Amino acid sequence: MRISRLYLPEPLAEGATLRLDEDSAHYLKTVLRLKRGFHLTVFNGDGHEYAATVAEVHKDGVVLAIGAGRDRDAESPLATHLGLGIARGERMDLAIQKAVELGVTRITPLFTEHCVVRLDETRKTHRHSHWQKIVRSACEQCGRNRVPQVDEPVELEDWIGGQAGLKLFFDPEGTARLKDLPPPEGGVCLLSGPEGGFAERERTWAREAGFVPVRLGPRILRAETAVLAALAAAQVLWGDWGSVAEIGELQGHIDLGLA
């Protein structure tokens, strides 16, 4: 039976008892349906995880007994910063969730010219909190003990000039292929547009800021698909999925900009 994992934004230590906050208690009781005596794993994002046992379950809350801690590294050796054009609703949620599963280190949501989502300050705060919950939930599911950073949304123009590492942006008009690029020395910064893609002036900004326009194959990919394809390809080439040489010749030449 798979042991459930739970993110807790609190200090954790072997031998401690911990009363869960309302949201965590509700999730454990009504979603996971764990009873007294059940075992689970808890983590707080610092890289460690702890065995835990449900010590008390009652209408006023849930208490956990924290057991032995252990170090388990599920992080990619490739640091990836994703600048992500804000897409609508579930598409944005999916892109963020799967990016976490694929090992992304940091995500910055970006307002772009063709972005159909516009947020006032109240909605911006709400969406940022929502995206953080998606990231933590994805870490619970995929086994990561470090929680990727999710920045507050910013304008592309304000973000694009301050990035480092191998800088790439996904452009159907690009000619570069990922496999032809040199291995990154300082991580990878990936820039991906919203549903409507980038405006011409945004392409100019990206090139002037040192971003290489990369074409992810001959087909036009949806915004959320482009993110997942690029992160997967980067992990194959430079990350924890090994190299193309190690995994053998790619049969059928599946085109994610690799072949």
N, C-alpha and C positions, 0 to 999 in steps of 0.2 A: 504494500500500500504506500502510495506517495505521501511524504510528509509535507503538510502545508507550510508555506512561508508567509511571514507577516512583517511588514515594515513598521517600525515604531520610532518616532522622532524623539527619542529620549536616551539618556545614558543607560547602558546595559552592563551588567557585571554578574559574574557567577555567584550564585547564592542569594541574589536579591529577589524580592517579591515586587511585583509591579501591577498596580491597578490600571486597567486600560481606560483610555478616554472613551467618550460616548460613541464616536464613529468606529473606532477599532473594536469595541465590545460588540456593537451591532453587527459588524461584518463577521466577527468570529461566531456569534450566536446564530445569526439568521442566514448567512451566506455559506460559511464553512460548516456550520452546524456541529461544532466541536463541543463535547461534553466534558465534565470534570474527569481528569485523568488522561485526557488525550494529549498526545505529543505534537509539537510543531517546532519550527525553526524561526527565530526572530533575528532581525538585523536593523541597524540604524543608519547605514550608509558609510560607516567609517572603514569598511573593508573586512570587518569581522562578522561572524554569525554565532548564534548561541542556541543550544538546545533549550527548549522550554516545555513546561507541563501546565495544563490548565488546572489550577488549584481550586478555584471557586467560580461557579456560575450561578448567578441569581439575578433577580429583577433590577437590582441596583448597580450591577456591573459584572465585570470579569476580572479575576486576579490570576496572573501567571507567576509560576516559580521558574526563575531563570537558572539554567544548568550550565554545563561546561561550554566554554567558548572555543572556537576553532577558526583558523585562518583558511579561507578557500578563495583562491584568486580566479575569477571568471572574466577578468578584463582582457581586452585585446592589447597587444603591444603597440598597435597603431592608434595614436591619438587622432580622433576625427571630430572636427567642429563643423556642424551642419547649419548653414544659413538657409532657412526654409521659408519661402514665400507662403504667406498665410492662405490656406485654402478653406473651403467651406466645411463646417461641421465634421461629419464622420471621415471625410478624406484627410483632414488635418490630423484627427485623432489616430487614424490608421497609420499615417506616415510617422508620427511620433512614436507610437507603440512599437512598430516594427523596427524603427531605427534603433531603439533601445535594445531590442533582441539581437540586432546585428552589431552591437558593440559601440554605438556612438558615444562620444565623450561629452559633448556639449551641443546644445541646440539653441539657436537664436531665431525666433519667429520674426519675419520681415514683412513690412508693408511695402508693396511695389505698385507700380502704375496700373497694372492690370489686375491687381488684387480686388476681388469682389467683396471682401469682408472689411468693413470699417468699424472701428471700436472707439467709443468714448472712454473716458478714464475709468468709469465704473465697470463697463463691460470688459475693458482691457485687464483690469485687476481680476475679474471673475474668470476670464479665459486663461490667464496665466496660472491661477490656482488650479483650474481644471486640467491644464496640460501637465502640471506638476503631479497631480494625482495619477494621471495616465502613466507617467514615467515610473512612479513608485510601484504601481500595480504591475507594470511590465517587468520590473526588477524582481518582484515577488515570483512571477511566473517563470522567468528565464534563469534564475539562480544567481543574478549579479548581487554583490554585496556593497558595491559603490553605486550611488545614484547619480546619473548624469545631470549636469547643470542645465536648467532651462532658464534662459534670460527672459526678461520682459520684452514685449514686442517693440521693435524700433524701425525707423525708416531705413530702407536699403541705402540711400545716399549717405546717411550718417554712419552706417556700419561698415561699408565696403572698404574704406581706406585703411582700416587699422588691423587687418588680418595678416597672419603669418603662415609659414610652412608652404607646402605645395598647394597652390590655390587653383581650383578648378571650378568652372561653371558649365552647366549642361545646356547645350545650345544645338538645336537641329541643324543649324548652319555651320557648326564647328567641323573641323577636319581632323583634329587630334584624336588619337585612340589611347585609352588608358594604358595598354600594354607597351606603348611606345614611349611613355614618359619615364623619367629617371625615378628610382626609389626615393621616397620623401625622407628627408633628414630631420625635419621638425614637425612631423605630423601632416595631416591633410585638412584643408579647409574646403568644404564642398558648398557650392551655391546652387540652389535649386529653386526654380520659379513656381508661381501659382498656376491655377488652371489656364490662364490666358498667356502664359509664358512671359518673357521679358520684352519690354519696349526697346526700341533701337537705342535710345539714349542710355538705357540701363546696360545694354551690351557694351556700349562705349565706356561707361564707368568701370565695368568689370575688367575690360581689357587694359584700361589705363591704370588700374590698381594692381595689375599683374596676374589676373585670373586667366587661365588657359581655357578657351572654349572647347569643350569635349562633346563629341557626338556619340550618343549611346545607341549605335546601330541605325539601320535604315528606316525604322518605324518611329512614329510619333508616340511617345509614352505619356500617359497621364502623369500629373504632378506627383501623386503618391507612388506610382510605379517607378518613376525615374529615381526617386530617393532610394528605394529598396534595391534596384538594379545596381546603382553606383556603389552603395555601401557594400553589397555582396561582392562586387567585382574588386573593390579595394581590399577587402579581407582576403580574397584569393591571391591577389598580387603581392600585398605588402603586410597583411595582418596575420591573424591566427588560424586561417584556413589553409596555410601552406602556400607554395608558389605553383604556378602553372606547370613547371617542370616536375614538381613533386606529385601532383595529382594526375599527371599523364596528359597525353594529347587530348584536347577538347573535341569530343566526337560531335559531328554535325555542325561545328563552328557556330554554336549558339552565340549570338552577337550582343554582348553587353559592353561593347567597346574593347573587348579582350582579343577577339580573333578577327 
